């Protein structure tokens, strides 16, 4: 069997990883370098911090972020907006949450097992702090976690300089840059073609096609309701005030200190353009947490978001679609790659609600 994977981001790489393990002949088509639009992420493996987008609460949160300058709305996919409004405040079936819990467990375990083989990507399972500026928002955050379908372990803790934090002890983190290097090594023998595929007719010589192309999947399936939420990620040298992985909830900023650099990420802009002028805001908002002395690099990525934040994984004919996990692409990538592999090999026909937009 010959399989073409369109997209060399983290989801495409995990799909290739699992297909290779099955002895499948795989070719990855990527228009840029492998992982180019994925490495901006903080590397927080945090599947339990799932955001259900099609809710009034999430819209209010986005408006508050907009007023604080933490997000900006330039454009959205019209099919995504239509589906968002049509399904506003609707809940998915329980089977969908069951699938997501299984995906969360699988992904957390996958990174841990790969680190046990060789920890060449700075894997750390030291938990995550969700930090709040005021007590009222902290209490609301705690109430949301109590209602979470994931039933995560969490606790309220003191956090110097803030109203407090929610600590998630089960979550882990990695260096996205080093993990992409690890995947390059894992995928030796997989053919990688530096090409921007324009239409599926170019892949007629392949038995199966996997579209792991993020927001660009809409180039091949025009009515797929996926829109881009742009984010920015910095690798910097500096001194962090707290040597802990944390998320500044009020500003949407994530900070992950490593031995050789600090990763700072932020931004949730509804914007599919390549304009990176708002990236500086991420550094400005993180300045009270990190004393930055040098910026190594800045990368930008486009989170592919479905109307409700759930992944979109399904198969139509010989085409498997795997996208849509929004800001949790890294958190769910191992499971998304495994499910895509099972669909390609015929082990699965669909994933119920998760396959809702693939006909």
N, C-alpha and C positions, 0 to 999 in steps of 0.2 A: 504493500500500500504506500502510495506517495501522497503526502499531506503538505499543503502550503499554508503557512501562518502569515497573515497580513498584520504586521505590527510587532515590533520588538521591544515593547514596554514590559513591565514586570509581569503582567498577565500573560502576554504572548510567550515570554521566556519560560514561565512555569508550565504552560501548555506544551511547549517543545520539550521541556525537561521530563514530563511524565510520558509523552509519546515516545521519546527516545528510549526510556526504560522498557517500553513495550516492543522495542525493536522496529519501530516505524521509521521509514525514510522521510525526514522532515526538512523543509526549506523555509527559512524565515525571510520575509520581505520587509525591509525597514528603510524608510527614506532618509533617516539620519543615523547617528550612532545608536547602538543598542542601549536602551534605557534612557535615552536623551530627555524624554518628556516625563520620566518617572522619578529621576534622582532628586528632583527638587523637594520631594516629600521629606518629612521629618524622620521617617523610619520608625515611628511609634506603631507597634503591632497592637492595635487597640479595637478589636472587633466589637467589644461590648459597649463602646461609645458611639453606637449607631444613631444617626439622625434620621428620623422619619420626616421627609421633606414636605409631603402633602398635608400639612397641618397648619391650623391658624397660629399655633404657638411658634412654629418654625418661621412663618412669615413675619410675625411680630419681632422675633429675634433678629431676622435679617434686616428689618427696618431700623432696629436699634443699632445694629452693626453699621448700617449705612449712615446714620446720624453721627456715629463716632468716627466715621471715615475708615472703618475696618473692612468695608465691602463697598462695591460700586457696581451698578447695573448699567451695562451698555447695550447688550442684546441677548436674546435667548432664542432657542429653537421653537418655532411656532407650534410644532406638534407636541413638544414637551409642555409648553404653556397650556395648551388645550387639555391635555391629559391631567395636568396638575389641578386645574380648576374643576374638571369633570369629576375628579376623585378626591376633592378636598375633604379632609377629615374622615375619609373612609378607611377602615381597617382591613388589612389583608387577612386571608384565612389563617387559622392556627398552623396549618401545614407549612406555610411560608416561614413562620417564626421557627418552627422545628428545623427546617432546612438551614436557616441562618445560624441557629445554635450549633448544628453539626458542622457547618462551614467554619464557624469561629473556633471550635475545638480542634478541627483538623489543621487549620492554618497555624494556630499557636503551637501545636505539636510539631508541625513540619519544620518551622524555623528552629525550634529547640533541637530536633534530631539532626538537622544539618549542622548546627553548631557543635553538637556532640561528636560528629564525624571530624570536623575541623572548624574551629572558631576563627575564621579569617575575615569576618565581617562585623566584629565588635558586638556580638550578640550579648545582651544583658537582660536578665529577668528581674530587674529591681523595681518593677511596678511603675505607676504613673500618678502624678499629682495634678488634679484639676483645681486650679487656684481661683478664688473669688475675691473681688474687691469689697463687696458689702454682704452683710449677714443675710439679708432678705433673699438675695439671689442664691446664696449658698444653701439656704433651707429649701428653696424651690428645686435646686439641683439634687439635693438629697431625696426629696419626695419623688422626683422623676426616676431616680435609680431604684427606689423601692418598688416602682410599678414596672420596671424594665422586664420585657419578656425573656431577657438573657439571664436573669437572676444572678448578676455578677457579685463577687465578693467586693465590698467597699467599706470604708470607714471614714468618719469625719475626724480631721486632724487639725491641730493648730499649725499656722504657717506665718512666720515672722513677716510683718509688714503688710499682711492681708487679713481679711475677715476670717479666713480659714481655707481649707481645701478638702476635697474628696480624694482619698487615696485608693487606687485599684491595685492590689498586690499581685494579681495574676497576670498583669500585662507586661509585655517585654518591648525591646527596641533593638534596632540594628543600624549600621551605617549603610545607607542606600547605595552610596558610591562603591563601597567595598563589596556589597552583595552583588551588584551588577558584574563586577570582576569575577566573583565566585561563579556566577551563572555562565559567564563566558567559558570558564574552565570546564564546568559541568557539561556544556553543550559542544565540546570538541567533537567533530565529526558531523555536526549538523551544518548544513549549507546555509550561509547567510548572504543574501543578495541585497546590496544597497540600491534600492529602487522604490520609487513612489508609484504603487499600483493605481491605475486610474479606473479600471473596470475589471470585472471578474472574468471576462473573456480572455484576458491575458494569462489566466491560470487554467486553461482548458486541458492541459496535459497532466493535471493532478487529479487523483481520485477523490480527495476530500479537501475542503477549504475551511480554514478557521479565521474568522474576522475578529481579531483581538486588537483592533485599531482605535480603541477609545472613542473620542468624539468624532473622529474621521470615519467611523463606521457608517455614518449617515450619508457618506459619499456613495456607498453601495446599496444602502437601504434608505431611500429618501424620507420615508415616513416614520422612521424609528424615532421615538420620543426621547432623545438624548441631547442634553445641552452642556456647554462648557462652563465650568467655574474655575477660573484661573487662580493659580497659587504661585508663590515665590519662595525659593529656598536659598539660604546663604550658608556657606561654610566660612567660619571666622576664627581668628585667634583672639583670645581675650580671657578675662577673669569673670566667671559667673558668680553671682551673689549666692546662688544655691547650686550645689553640685548634685542636682537631682533632675530627672526628666519631668517636665511640667508643661501644662497648657494654661495660658492666661485666658480664662474664659471670656472676659469682657472685651478683649481685643482680638481673640482668635489667633493668638501667637503660641507656637510650640517651640520649646527650647530643650535640646538634648545634648548635654556635655559629654564629650569623649576625651580620651587622653591626649590626642594630637590635634583636636579642633572642637569647636562647638557648632552644632547645627541649629539654625534659627529659621523657622518657616512661618508663613502666614499668608493672608489674602484669600478671599473667597469671592472673587469678582465674576459676575455674570458677563463674561467678555471673551469672545473667541478671537480677538485681534492679537497681534504679536507685540503690542505696545507694552513695554515693561516700566513705564515711568512711575507707576505707583509702588514699585518694589521697595523704594527707599523708606516708605512708611513702616515697613516691617522692621527695619533696623531702628528707626526712630522710636517705635513703641516698645522695643525690647531693651532699650538703653538703660532702663531702671533695673534690669535684671542682669545684664551683661555689660561689662566695661570692655568694649571692642577696641582692639589695637590694630587689627589688620583684617581685611576682607580677602579671602582666597578666591572665591568665585560666587556668582549668583546664577541660579538656574530657574527656569520658568516651566510650568506644566499646566495642562488643561484637564481638570478632573471631569471624567464623563459621568454626568448625573442623570439618572432616570427620574421620572416625575415623583417617585416616593422614596428614592434612595436605595431601593433594593437592586441587586445586580440583575442583569438581563442575560440569561444563559439558555440557549435553545438551539434547535436544529431544524432546517427546512431543506429538504433534498440532500445535497451533499455539502451544504454550507452551515457551519456551526458559528453562532454569534456568542461572544462572551465579552461583556462590557457593563458599564452603568453603575459601578459600586461607589461612585462619587469620591469623597475624600478618604475612603477606606479601601482604596485599591490595593495597597500593600498589605493591609490587614487580612483581606480575603483572597489575595492572589493565589496562594497554594491550592485552596479549595476550588477556586474558579478554574484554574488550570487542570485540576484532576477531573472535575465535572465535564469540562470541554473534551478532555481525552476520552472519557467514558461515552460521551455522545458520538464522537468520531468513530469509535470502535464498535458502536452498536450495543453497548452494555446498558445504556439508558436511552429511552425514547424522548422523554422530556422531564422537566423538573416542576411541573404544575405551575403554580403562580410565577415562579422565577422565569418560566419560558413564555409568559403571557404575550410578549410582543413579537415573538418569532413564529411565523405561520408557515 
